[in-house]
Amino acid sequence: MTSFAVPSAAQASTRSFVTRDGAQLRLNGKPFRFAGTNIYWLGLDENVGGIDYPTYFRIRDAIDTAKGMGMTVIRSHMLVSSGDPKTLLPSKEAGYNDAAFATIDYAIAYAGKAGLRLILPLTDNWAYYHGGHADFTKPYGLPESAFYTDPRVIADYQAYVWHVMQHVNPYTGKRYIDDPTIMAWELGNELEGMTPEWITTNAATFSGWAPRQLIAAGRRFDIDPDTLAAPDVDIVDVHYYPPTAARVRADAGTIAAAGKVYIAGEYASNAAGSALLDPLVADPNVTGMLSWSLFGHGDRNGFVQHDDGFSFHYPGDDARMIAANQAQIAYAKALGASVPARPAGTPLITAIDKRGGLNVLRWRGAAGADGYRVERAPTPLGPWKPAHSGLLSDNDTPWTDLTRPGNAWYRVVTAGIKSEPLFAGASETVLVDPLESFGLTSGHAGADIRPDGGHGGDKAWMSWAVAGLRRVRFDVSGGRHHDLAVQVSSDGTAWRTVASRVEHGAITASTPGAGHVRLVWNSRAVVTRATFWAADPHPVTGRPAAFDVVAPAAGATGVIGPQSFSWGASAGAGFYTLTVSRQPDLGSPVLSVTGIEGTSYVPARGLDPATTWYWGVRATNAAGSASTPVASFTTRALPSAPTVIDDFESYADSAALAAAYPRNPGGDVVTPTLTGGHAMQLDVTAGGAGYAGVTRTFSPIDLWGQQGIQLDLDRSATPASITIQFVANGVYWEYTLPAGTPSGRVRVPFTSFAQPPWAPTGALDLTRFTQLSIYLGGSDSGRLIVDNVAAYPV
């Protein structure tokens, strides 16, 4: 059993079950609508260098982050768990792996203490790392479709659900079916092949087993009509990539008219904005909007990365993500949610490494923190002073202290919340293990990891391998400190006990040159943190070695941008300083950047064209610095003539044009034909999609330096808006000409194009223009003629 430090009001909010009243949810007699998000990995994760359980810190941090954004419901695939040795049901033959409940139990209990509700899918349409419905058909040699028809498979699935629902959570003492934190059980994630009989039978069965909890069902991109007819389905779930307010409201109206509760169980988080969410606030049919998907802090530093194009961190990695996150928060507030004023948790310095004799700090962030300040002091009592200007983000760690402070204490501060101070000597590194996993240990026996740290009993031990180890500290709570022994070894096999001291709730010991250390339990105690000080493995013996610039090469001409600067590595460098100037002596620089850790730098914008530039790099370490020779290069001149993208002169007939410009299959019908004047005529037949378009893909065209796109339009036969979309170096950009724009030549500068909310972000790189699309929006049929598409110069 582990207690959680959360406000009593939050604890009280989970004592009541969420109920359904027709097409609405209710909580404590009041309508319950919510902003939410998906945190699919709370039970098992594939973002940790393989498939493994998330640490308790990561579970807490992600749930705290959701709460900090005003979310009141989390949807999680924590119970979609089959087919892998670490899942709940590794195989039919092996039976259940109840050890996999550990992180699930903790996540459910912590969400409940934080006052959040959960929607839990019970299987998955897709064969991802955490398993899916195919794992139930494989033992019988049946296709996946048999999941919905074969009695043996259905019985196995129901037995699995029964096992899950009856499980008793050791943190709450409740069976899952008795826990109001679990708002709804979803029959599965995006199940595409459900039959009416399968839905009706399983919804009735599960509702009978869990009568105080709700049953949800849905498929991917539209409404499954069979879910509307099933008496025991309470919630119908629809997913959107991308979402629009009109589509959401239409689906919500359809589902509410059938007497069911509507939720958008997944929508692309990067589409969150006022255009999407503001119209939904006043629509009572829209019960819940759950973005995809939230990731929190990593165990050592920064955020956990998951590049599916729709994952997000808070407060955000860039301006676009920050704006989308703020839109989610505004939506949550508009529905009555409260947002905590302070971050949750406390920063933790996890390592102080050395590079070129300089200190490099890693810290684990706090949920909801919008910036950090690293402070430095000569003693743990101060005086503490900022070690940099401004605030650092979670993406700024590891962070290098560019000064040479010698022996120093550090702490990380956010919103007045301070990390524990940590000391680093002038010639040593520091490693901190918060004992959230065995990831940093080299061995263990009889000990285990729980939410409050490492536990052991008689003859239990954990060991670590740390080259050049000098001394250790183990923070301990509970038990008898004197029954814990510190042992060292030179080879990790032969151990000897060393003298240790017990003071201020910690055990410390000197371990000069040991290389291996272990803590031995002789009675029960909890170790909450282990800290190791070791000799700098690469001590500075002199200033950095000589090195040279790489690109742009000395004397290069026609350089674009440049898009990046690069140089050779300087042995012993702690950091680099890049300087770019119009003057050979690098005076009055136009670009000066210091603290660069690697051997390249990407500037935010290009330099003036048709100009000779001078540049050099300085390498610095604790002993001094070394510089490259100054090199020069000349940037490319801007183009003076348009670049043709398509003038439609090369097509022999309409069939050739249609082959080059296929229609978007998701839109309404559009027919491209070649006019007598060799232009492209687009005839649109209105349908339910509300848009129609065609796309041509090119071999890369170099449009660098051009001002924008121009095209001749005859729109006299269509009232529709017209969207021009292109792809440059894999990134989408688009601009919409409003309805009523007159016919004639239209020019759209590249600065007016924006990245669509459903697409991944990226920089505008016009050197690789590879795709052009023309879309007509609206619900009317019509005709558009397009000709002479080109990029025009300044």
C-alpha positions in Angstrom: 0.0 0.0 0.0 1.3 3.5 -0.9 -0.3 6.8 -0.1 -0.4 9.7 -2.5 0.0 13.3 -1.5 -3.0 15.0 -3.2 -5.7 17.5 -2.0 -8.6 16.0 -0.1 -11.0 17.7 -2.5 -9.5 15.7 -5.3 -9.8 12.5 -3.3 -13.5 13.2 -2.6 -14.2 13.7 -6.3 -13.6 10.1 -7.1 -16.0 8.6 -4.6 -19.0 8.9 -7.0 -19.5 7.0 -10.2 -20.1 8.8 -13.4 -23.6 7.9 -14.7 -25.5 8.1 -17.9 -28.7 10.0 -18.4 -29.8 9.4 -22.0 -27.2 11.2 -24.2 -25.5 12.9 -21.3 -23.2 11.9 -18.5 -23.8 13.0 -15.0 -21.6 13.3 -11.9 -23.1 14.0 -8.5 -26.3 15.0 -10.2 -24.8 17.5 -12.6 -23.9 17.2 -16.3 -20.4 15.9 -16.8 -18.6 17.1 -19.9 -14.9 17.0 -20.2 -11.6 17.8 -22.0 -9.3 14.8 -21.9 -6.4 13.1 -23.5 -4.9 9.7 -24.3 -2.0 8.3 -22.3 -2.0 4.9 -23.9 1.3 3.6 -22.3 0.4 3.7 -18.6 0.5 -0.1 -18.2 3.2 -1.0 -20.7 5.4 1.1 -23.0 7.5 0.8 -26.1 9.3 4.1 -25.7 11.9 2.9 -23.3 14.4 1.2 -25.6 12.2 -1.8 -25.9 9.0 -3.1 -24.4 8.9 -2.5 -20.6 6.8 -1.1 -17.8 6.8 2.7 -17.3 8.4 3.9 -14.1 6.1 5.1 -11.3 7.6 8.6 -11.8 6.5 8.6 -15.4 3.0 7.5 -14.5 2.7 10.2 -11.9 4.2 12.9 -14.1 1.9 12.2 -17.0 -1.2 12.1 -14.9 -0.2 15.3 -13.1 0.4 16.9 -16.5 -3.0 16.0 -17.7 -4.5 17.4 -14.5 -2.4 20.5 -14.8 -4.0 21.1 -18.3 -7.5 20.8 -16.9 -8.1 17.3 -18.2 -10.6 15.3 -16.2 -10.7 12.1 -18.2 -7.8 9.9 -19.5 -8.2 7.2 -22.1 -5.5 4.5 -21.8 -4.6 1.2 -23.5 -3.2 -0.1 -20.2 -5.5 -3.1 -20.3 -4.9 -3.9 -24.0 -2.3 -6.3 -22.9 -1.7 -9.7 -24.7 0.9 -11.5 -26.8 4.2 -10.3 -25.2 5.8 -11.9 -22.1 5.3 -8.6 -20.1 1.6 -8.3 -20.9 -1.3 -9.5 -18.7 -1.9 -12.4 -21.0 1.3 -13.5 -22.7 -0.4 -16.4 -24.4 -3.4 -18.8 -23.9 -1.0 -21.6 -23.0 1.0 -19.5 -20.5 -2.0 -18.1 -18.8 -2.1 -14.8 -16.9 0.9 -12.7 -15.9 -0.6 -10.9 -12.8 2.8 -9.2 -12.2 1.8 -6.9 -15.1 -0.9 -5.4 -13.0 1.7 -3.5 -10.9 1.9 -0.4 -13.1 -1.8 -0.7 -14.0 -2.8 -0.8 -10.4 -0.6 2.2 -9.6 -1.9 4.3 -12.6 -5.5 3.6 -11.7 -5.0 4.5 -8.0 -3.0 7.6 -8.8 -5.5 8.8 -11.3 -8.3 8.3 -8.7 -6.4 10.2 -6.1 -5.8 13.0 -8.6 -9.6 13.2 -9.3 -9.4 12.0 -12.9 -11.6 9.4 -14.6 -10.5 6.6 -17.0 -11.8 5.1 -20.2 -10.1 1.7 -20.7 -10.2 -0.2 -24.0 -10.1 -4.0 -23.4 -8.4 -5.0 -26.7 -7.1 -3.5 -29.9 -7.9 -3.8 -33.6 -4.2 -3.4 -34.3 -1.3 -5.7 -33.6 0.8 -3.2 -31.7 3.4 -4.0 -29.0 0.8 -4.2 -26.3 -1.3 -6.8 -28.1 -4.7 -6.9 -29.8 -7.6 -9.1 -30.8 -5.5 -11.3 -33.1 -3.9 -12.8 -30.0 -7.2 -14.4 -29.2 -7.6 -16.0 -32.6 -4.0 -17.2 -33.1 -4.2 -20.2 -30.7 -6.9 -21.7 -32.9 -5.2 -20.9 -36.3 -8.1 -18.6 -37.2 -8.2 -15.3 -39.0 -8.7 -12.1 -37.1 -12.3 -11.8 -38.2 -13.1 -14.9 -36.1 -12.7 -12.7 -33.0 -16.3 -11.7 -33.6 -17.8 -15.1 -34.5 -16.0 -18.1 -33.1 -17.5 -19.1 -29.7 -14.2 -20.3 -28.3 -12.5 -17.0 -29.1 -15.4 -15.0 -27.7 -15.3 -17.1 -24.5 -11.5 -16.5 -24.1 -12.0 -12.8 -24.6 -14.8 -12.7 -22.0 -12.7 -14.7 -19.6 -9.9 -12.2 -20.0 -12.2 -9.3 -19.3 -13.6 -11.1 -16.2 -10.1 -11.7 -14.9 -9.3 -8.0 -15.3 -12.6 -6.7 -13.9 -12.3 -8.9 -10.8 -8.8 -7.9 -10.0 -8.3 -6.3 -6.6 -6.1 -3.2 -6.7 -3.7 -3.4 -3.7 -3.5 0.4 -3.5 -7.2 0.9 -3.2 -8.4 -2.4 -1.8 -11.1 -2.4 -4.5 -11.9 -4.6 -7.4 -11.7 -2.8 -10.6 -15.5 -3.0 -11.1 -16.0 -1.3 -7.7 -13.7 1.7 -8.5 -15.4 4.9 -9.6 -12.1 6.0 -11.1 -12.8 3.7 -14.0 -15.6 5.6 -15.8 -16.0 3.3 -18.8 -14.8 0.0 -20.3 -14.4 0.2 -24.0 -15.0 -3.0 -25.9 -11.8 -2.4 -27.8 -9.8 0.3 -29.6 -11.0 1.0 -33.2 -12.6 -2.4 -33.7 -13.4 -2.5 -37.4 -15.2 -5.9 -37.7 -17.8 -5.8 -34.8 -21.1 -7.5 -35.6 -24.4 -6.5 -34.0 -24.6 -9.8 -32.1 -21.0 -9.4 -30.8 -21.6 -5.8 -29.6 -24.9 -6.6 -28.0 -23.7 -9.8 -26.2 -20.5 -8.4 -24.9 -21.9 -5.0 -23.9 -24.7 -6.8 -21.9 -22.2 -9.2 -20.3 -19.8 -6.5 -19.2 -22.5 -4.2 -18.1 -23.8 -7.0 -15.9 -20.4 -7.6 -14.4 -19.8 -3.9 -13.8 -23.3 -2.3 -13.4 -22.0 1.0 -11.9 -19.6 1.6 -14.8 -20.3 2.5 -18.4 -19.7 0.6 -21.6 -18.1 2.4 -24.6 -17.7 1.1 -28.2 -16.6 2.6 -31.5 -14.5 2.2 -34.6 -12.0 4.5 -36.3 -13.2 7.3 -38.5 -16.9 7.2 -38.5 -19.9 6.1 -36.5 -20.5 2.3 -36.2 -24.3 2.2 -36.6 -24.5 -1.1 -34.7 -23.2 0.6 -31.6 -26.2 3.0 -31.7 -28.6 0.0 -31.6 -27.0 -2.0 -28.8 -29.1 -1.4 -25.6 -26.1 -1.7 -23.2 -23.7 0.5 -25.0 -23.6 3.9 -23.2 -20.9 5.8 -25.0 -20.1 5.8 -28.8 -16.5 6.7 -29.6 -15.3 8.3 -32.9 -11.8 9.2 -33.9 -10.6 12.1 -36.1 -7.4 12.7 -38.0 -7.9 15.5 -38.7 -11.0 16.8 -36.8 -13.3 19.7 -37.8 -15.9 21.3 -35.6 -18.6 20.7 -38.3 -17.8 17.0 -38.4 -17.7 16.6 -34.6 -21.0 18.4 -34.1 -22.7 16.4 -36.9 -21.5 13.1 -35.4 -22.4 14.2 -31.9 -25.9 15.1 -33.1 -26.4 11.7 -34.7 -25.2 9.8 -31.7 -27.2 11.9 -29.2 -30.3 11.4 -31.4 -29.9 7.7 -30.9 -29.9 8.3 -27.1 -26.1 7.5 -26.7 -23.3 9.6 -25.2 -20.9 11.0 -27.8 -17.1 11.3 -27.3 -14.2 11.9 -29.7 -12.0 9.2 -28.1 -9.1 10.4 -30.2 -8.4 13.5 -32.2 -5.2 14.9 -33.6 -3.7 17.1 -30.8 -2.0 19.4 -33.3 -5.5 20.4 -34.6 -6.5 21.8 -31.3 -7.4 25.5 -31.7 -10.2 27.9 -31.3 -11.6 27.0 -34.8 -12.1 23.4 -33.6 -12.9 23.7 -29.9 -14.7 27.0 -29.4 -17.9 25.9 -31.4 -18.0 22.7 -29.3 -18.3 24.4 -25.9 -21.9 25.4 -26.4 -22.9 22.0 -27.9 -24.3 19.8 -25.2 -24.2 16.8 -27.5 -20.3 16.9 -27.4 -19.6 15.2 -24.1 -15.9 14.6 -24.4 -12.9 15.5 -26.5 -9.8 13.4 -25.9 -6.6 14.4 -27.7 -3.9 12.0 -29.0 -1.6 11.7 -27.1 0.3 13.0 -24.1 3.8 12.1 -23.1 5.5 13.4 -20.0 9.0 13.8 -18.7 11.7 11.2 -19.2 13.2 9.5 -16.2 16.6 11.2 -16.6 15.9 14.5 -18.5 13.7 16.1 -21.1 10.5 14.5 -22.4 9.8 11.0 -23.6 9.8 11.2 -27.4 7.2 9.4 -29.6 7.1 10.6 -33.2 3.7 9.7 -34.6 2.9 13.3 -35.6 0.3 13.8 -32.9 2.1 13.3 -29.6 2.6 16.3 -27.4 4.4 17.6 -24.3 3.4 20.4 -22.0 4.0 23.3 -22.1 5.1 22.5 -25.6 8.2 22.0 -27.8 7.5 24.8 -30.2 5.1 27.7 -30.8 2.6 25.5 -32.6 2.5 22.9 -29.8 2.2 25.6 -27.2 -0.7 27.2 -29.0 -2.5 23.8 -29.4 -1.9 23.0 -25.7 -3.3 26.4 -24.6 -6.4 25.7 -26.8 -6.9 22.4 -24.9 -6.6 24.2 -21.6 -9.0 26.9 -22.7 -11.5 24.3 -23.7 -11.2 22.5 -20.4 -11.8 25.8 -18.5 -14.8 26.6 -20.7 -16.3 23.3 -19.5 -15.7 24.2 -15.9 -12.4 22.5 -15.1 -9.9 24.1 -12.8 -6.2 24.4 -13.6 -3.6 24.2 -10.8 -1.6 27.4 -10.3 1.7 25.6 -9.6 3.6 22.7 -11.1 3.3 19.2 -9.6 6.3 17.5 -8.3 9.9 18.7 -7.8 12.8 18.9 -10.2 15.6 16.4 -9.7 19.2 16.8 -10.9 19.9 13.3 -12.2 23.6 13.8 -13.3 26.4 16.2 -13.5 28.8 15.0 -16.2 32.0 16.6 -17.5 32.8 17.8 -21.0 36.1 19.6 -21.4 36.3 20.0 -17.7 33.0 21.9 -17.6 29.9 20.8 -15.7 27.0 19.4 -17.8 23.7 19.1 -15.8 20.8 16.8 -16.5 17.6 17.3 -14.6 14.2 15.6 -14.5 11.4 18.1 -14.8 8.2 18.8 -12.9 4.8 18.4 -14.4 3.4 21.7 -15.5 6.6 23.7 -15.2 6.9 26.4 -17.8 10.6 27.0 -17.3 13.6 26.4 -15.0 16.4 28.3 -13.5 19.7 26.6 -12.7 21.3 28.2 -9.6 24.9 27.8 -8.4 26.4 28.4 -5.0 29.8 27.8 -3.2 28.0 26.1 -0.3 24.6 24.3 0.2 23.5 27.3 2.2 24.3 29.8 -0.6 24.5 32.4 -1.6 22.5 31.0 -4.6 22.9 32.9 -7.9 21.4 32.2 -11.4 23.9 30.3 -13.6 22.4 31.7 -16.8 20.1 34.4 -18.1 16.4 33.8 -18.7 14.6 30.5 -18.2 15.5 27.0 -19.6 13.0 24.6 -20.9 12.9 20.8 -20.5 14.4 20.6 -24.0 17.5 22.5 -22.8 18.8 19.7 -20.6 21.6 18.5 -20.8 22.8 22.0 -20.0 26.4 23.1 -19.9 27.7 25.5 -17.3 30.0 27.7 -19.5 31.9 29.0 -16.5 34.7 27.3 -14.7 33.3 27.3 -11.1 35.6 24.6 -9.7 33.8 23.0 -6.7 30.1 24.0 -6.8 26.7 23.3 -5.6 23.7 23.3 -8.0 19.9 23.3 -7.8 17.1 23.7 -10.3 14.2 26.0 -9.5 10.7 26.3 -11.1 7.9 28.5 -9.8 9.7 28.7 -6.4 10.0 24.9 -6.2 13.6 23.9 -5.6 15.4 20.7 -6.3 17.7 19.2 -3.7 21.1 20.8 -3.9 23.8 18.6 -5.5 27.6 19.1 -5.2 30.1 18.5 -7.9 33.8 18.7 -7.4 36.1 20.3 -10.0 37.3 17.0 -11.2 34.4 14.6 -10.7 31.1 13.6 -12.1 27.8 12.8 -10.2 25.2 10.2 -11.0 21.8 10.1 -9.2 19.6 7.1 -9.2 16.1 7.8 -7.8 15.4 4.1 -7.8 12.4 4.2 -10.1 13.7 1.1 -11.9 16.6 -1.2 -12.1 17.8 0.6 -15.2 20.9 2.0 -13.6 21.8 -1.0 -11.5 24.2 -3.7 -12.6 22.6 -6.4 -10.4 20.1 -7.1 -7.6 18.7 -10.0 -5.5 15.9 -10.1 -3.0 15.1 -6.4 -3.6 12.4 -4.8 -5.7 11.3 -1.3 -6.8 8.1 0.2 -5.5 6.5 3.6 -5.9 8.5 5.0 -2.9 11.9 3.6 -3.8 13.9 0.4 -3.5 12.8 -2.2 -1.0 14.8 -5.1 0.5 14.8 -7.5 3.4 17.2 -9.9 4.9 20.2 -10.6 2.6 18.8 -8.4 -0.2 21.2 -6.3 -2.3 21.5 -3.9 -5.3 24.7 -3.1 -7.1 26.0 -0.4 -9.4 29.0 -0.2 -11.7 30.6 3.3 -11.7 34.1 3.7 -13.1 36.4 5.8 -10.9 33.9 5.7 -8.0 35.0 7.9 -5.1 32.1 8.1 -2.6 28.4 7.2 -2.3 25.3 8.3 -0.5 22.1 6.3 0.0 19.0 8.2 1.3 17.0 5.8 3.5 13.5 5.9 5.1 12.2 3.4 7.5 14.0 0.4 9.0 17.2 0.4 10.9 19.9 2.3 9.0 22.7 0.4 10.9 21.4 -2.9 9.3 22.4 -1.6 5.8 25.9 -2.3 4.7 27.9 -0.7 1.8 30.2 -3.0 0.0 32.7 -2.4 -2.8 34.4 -4.6 -5.5 37.0 -4.1 -8.2 35.5 -6.8 -10.5 31.8 -7.0 -9.4 32.2 -10.5 -7.9 34.4 -10.3 -4.8 32.9 -7.9 -2.3 34.2 -6.3 0.9 32.3 -4.1 3.4 33.6 -0.5 3.9 33.1 1.9 6.7 29.9 4.0 6.4 28.3 6.8 8.3 24.6 7.3 9.1 23.6 11.0 9.2 20.5 13.0 8.3 18.6 10.1 7.0 21.4 8.9 4.7 24.2 6.4 4.6 27.5 7.7 3.2 30.8 5.9 2.4 34.1 6.5 0.7 34.8 4.1 -2.1 38.1 5.2 -3.7 38.8 3.4 -7.0 36.3 0.6 -6.4 34.4 0.6 -9.7 31.5 -1.4 -8.2 29.4 -0.7 -5.2 26.4 -2.4 -3.6 24.0 -1.9 -0.8 23.1 -4.9 1.3 19.9 -5.1 3.3 19.9 -7.0 6.6 16.5 -5.7 7.7 13.6 -4.0 5.9 14.3 -0.5 4.8 13.4 1.8 1.9 16.2 3.4 -0.2 14.8 6.5 -1.9 17.9 7.6 -3.8 21.4 6.6 -4.5 24.1 9.2 -5.4 27.6 8.4 -6.8 30.6 10.7 -7.1 33.3 9.5 -9.5 36.5 10.9 -11.1 36.2 12.8 -14.4 36.8 10.0 -17.0 38.3 12.5 -19.4 40.2 15.1 -17.4 41.4 18.2 -19.2 45.1 18.3 -19.8 45.3 21.4 -22.0 43.3 23.7 -24.2 41.3 22.2 -27.1 43.1 20.7 -30.2 43.3 22.5 -33.5 40.4 22.0 -35.9 38.9 23.5 -39.1 35.6 24.5 -40.7 33.8 22.0 -42.9 30.7 23.6 -44.5 30.3 26.1 -46.1 33.8 25.3 -47.3 36.4 28.0 -47.5 35.9 29.9 -50.8 32.5 28.3 -51.6 30.1 30.2 -53.9 26.4 30.0 -54.6 25.7 28.9 -51.0 22.0 28.8 -50.1 21.2 30.1 -46.7 23.4 28.6 -45.5 21.1 26.0 -44.1 23.7 24.9 -41.6 27.3 25.4 -40.5 29.5 22.5 -39.6 33.1 22.0 -38.4 35.4 19.3 -37.3 35.6 18.1 -33.8 38.2 19.6 -31.5 39.6 17.1 -29.0 39.0 18.2 -25.5 36.4 20.8 -26.4 33.7 21.7 -23.8 31.6 23.8 -26.2 31.9 25.8 -29.4 31.2 29.5 -30.3 30.2 30.3 -33.9 30.8 33.8 -35.4 29.6 35.0 -38.8 30.4 38.5 -40.1 30.7 40.6 -43.2 34.3 41.6 -42.1 37.4 39.4 -42.4 38.3 40.1 -38.8 34.8 38.9 -37.7 34.1 42.3 -36.3 30.4 43.4 -35.9 29.1 39.9 -36.3 25.6 39.3 -37.7 25.5 35.8 -36.0 27.3 34.9 -32.8 26.2 31.8 -30.9 28.0 30.2 -28.0 27.4 27.1 -25.9 27.1 24.8 -28.9 27.7 21.2 -27.8 28.0 19.5 -31.2 29.9 20.3 -34.4 27.0 21.9 -36.4 24.5 24.7 -36.1 21.3 25.4 -38.0 20.6 29.2 -38.1 17.0 30.4 -37.7 17.1 32.2 -41.0 19.4 32.6 -44.0 21.9 35.3 -44.6 21.6 38.1 -47.2 22.0 36.7 -50.7 24.8 37.6 -53.2 27.1 38.6 -50.3 30.6 37.5 -49.2 30.6 36.3 -45.6 33.4 35.4 -43.1 33.1 32.8 -40.4 35.0 30.9 -37.7 34.5 28.7 -34.7 36.2 28.8 -31.3 36.4 25.7 -29.1 36.6 26.2 -25.3 37.3 24.0 -22.3 38.3 24.5 -18.7 41.9 25.1 -19.7 41.4 27.6 -22.6 40.3 27.8 -26.2 41.4 27.3 -29.8 39.9 28.7 -33.0 39.6 27.7 -36.7 41.1 29.9 -39.4 38.6 32.4 -40.7 36.9 31.2 -43.9 34.8 33.0 -46.5 31.9 32.0 -48.7 29.5 33.8 -51.0 25.7 33.3 -50.8 23.6 32.6 -53.9 21.9 35.5 -55.6 18.1 35.7 -55.7 16.4 34.5 -58.9 15.2 37.2 -61.3 12.7 35.1 -63.3 9.8 32.9 -62.4 10.1 29.2 -62.1 7.4 27.2 -63.9 5.7 24.7 -61.7 3.1 23.6 -64.3 1.8 25.5 -67.4 -0.2 22.4 -68.6 1.4 22.6 -72.0 3.0 19.2 -71.8 -0.1 17.1 -71.6 -1.3 15.4 -74.8 -4.9 15.0 -73.7 -7.3 14.9 -70.7 -6.3 11.3 -69.9 -2.7 12.4 -69.4 -3.7 15.3 -67.2 -6.0 13.1 -65.1 -3.1 10.6 -64.6 -0.8 13.4 -63.5 -3.5 14.9 -61.2 -5.4 12.1 -59.4 -8.2 13.2 -57.1 -8.1 13.0 -53.3 -10.1 9.8 -52.7 -11.5 11.2 -49.4 -13.1 14.2 -51.1 -16.0 14.6 -53.4 -15.8 13.7 -57.1 -13.7 16.0 -59.2 -12.8 15.5 -62.8 -9.7 17.2 -64.4 -9.8 17.8 -68.1 -7.5 19.7 -70.5 -9.1 22.8 -72.0 -8.4 23.9 -75.6 -6.1 26.6 -74.3 -4.1 24.0 -72.4 -5.3 24.8 -68.9 -6.6 22.5 -66.2 -10.4 22.4 -65.8 -11.7 21.0 -62.6 -15.4 19.9 -62.5 -16.7 19.2 -59.0 -19.8 17.1 -58.1 -20.9 18.1 -54.7 -21.1 15.3 -52.1 -20.9 14.8 -48.3 -17.2 15.5 -47.9 -17.5 19.2 -48.4 -14.2 19.4 -50.4 -12.7 18.1 -53.6 -9.1 18.3 -54.9 -6.4 16.9 -57.1 -2.7 16.5 -56.5 0.4 16.3 -58.7 3.7 14.9 -57.5 7.0 16.2 -59.0 10.6 15.3 -59.1 12.1 17.9 -56.7 11.9 21.5 -58.1 14.3 24.1 -56.6 12.3 27.3 -55.8 14.8 28.8 -53.4 14.6 32.6 -53.3 11.3 32.9 -55.0 8.7 35.1 -53.4 5.6 33.0 -53.7 3.2 31.1 -56.0 1.2 32.7 -58.8 -1.6 31.1 -60.9 -4.2 32.1 -63.3 -7.8 31.3 -62.2 -11.1 31.3 -63.9 -13.6 30.8 -61.0 -16.6 32.3 -62.6 -18.4 28.9 -62.4 -17.7 28.2 -58.8 -18.4 30.0 -55.5 -16.1 27.7 -53.6 -13.1 28.7 -51.6 -9.8 27.5 -53.2 -7.0 26.0 -51.2 -3.5 25.9 -52.6 -1.4 23.2 -50.9 2.2 22.1 -51.5 4.8 19.9 -50.0 8.4 21.0 -49.7 11.1 18.7 -48.3 8.3 16.5 -46.9 6.4 19.3 -45.0 2.9 20.4 -46.0 2.0 24.1 -46.5 -1.4 25.6 -47.5 -3.3 28.8 -48.1 -7.0 29.2 -48.8 -8.4 31.9 -51.1 -11.8 32.8 -49.6 -15.0 32.4 -51.6 -15.6 35.5 -53.7 -11.9 36.0 -54.7 -12.2 37.3 -58.3 -10.8 35.5 -61.4 -7.5 36.5 -62.8 -3.9 36.1 -61.8 -3.5 35.4 -58.1 -0.2 35.7 -56.2 0.3 34.2 -52.7 3.6 34.9 -51.0 5.2 32.0 -49.3 5.0 33.9 -46.0 1.2 33.5 -46.2 1.3 29.7 -46.3 0.8 27.9 -43.1 1.3 24.3 -42.0 -2.1 22.5 -41.7 -3.0 21.5 -38.2 -3.2 17.8 -39.0 0.4 17.6 -40.5 3.7 17.3 -38.8 5.8 20.5 -38.3 8.9 21.4 -40.1 10.9 24.3 -41.7 10.1 25.7 -45.1 12.7 24.4 -47.5 11.9 25.5 -51.0 14.9 23.7 -52.5 12.8 20.5 -52.7 9.3 21.4 -53.9 7.7 18.0 -54.6 3.9 18.3 -54.6 1.1 20.7 -55.6 -2.6 20.3 -54.7 -5.6 22.4 -55.6 -8.7 22.0 -53.4 -12.2 23.4 -53.7 -14.2 23.7 -50.5 -17.9 23.9 -49.9 -21.0 21.8 -50.6 -21.8 23.1 -54.2 -20.9 21.7 -57.5 -18.9 23.9 -59.8 -16.0 24.4 -62.2 -12.6 25.9 -61.8 -10.0 26.6 -64.5 -6.3 26.8 -63.5 -3.3 27.8 -65.7 0.3 29.0 -65.5 1.2 27.9 -62.0 4.7 29.3 -61.2 6.9 30.6 -58.4 7.5 34.3 -58.9 10.6 36.3 -57.8 10.9 39.3 -55.5 
